[in-house]
């Protein structure tokens, strides 16, 4: 298992285009990417699909990694965005395949994991707020980044990052409570 500093070095090597670095980086971070996707998506198959999307986006976009934040912080942002995109794609696919039949009622807590139902509600609520707010609150409350890391990653003042998280929490809370 590679340490965080080793992975940062590997990420910089991959960003420079060193042979074999991207493959080694993908192998090193795959378990973490899958774990992060599973924090957002309640079904393992969906988390695996999001993980594959995130790894593909990583391979294609590693040249844009500038090192302004740690690689892990950059990876968290990319992964959170891919997991949310996967969820939206799954919802669209459901609507097309179901012939316009509305999405099923929220999961019955007597038969469904409360955690799974809550994650789906959260994803729906995140879809209802502006993307920059959803991204900030996902980075903070789902992936656990601190405000300094969020500000650096999003290229914002720390106060703006805090404000976005606060506003997103309020809007998500309202959406999830049905107000």
Secondary structure, DSSP 8 states (H G I E B T S, - for coil): ---HHHHHHHHHHHHTT-TTHHHHHHHHHHHHHHHHHHHH-SSHHHHHHHHHHHHHHHHHHGGG--SSS-HHHHHHHHHHHHHHHHHHHHHHHHHHHTTT-----S--TTTS-HHHHHHHHHHHHHHTS-HHHHHHHIIIIIS---HHHHHHHHT--HHHHHHHHHHHHHHHHHHHHT-
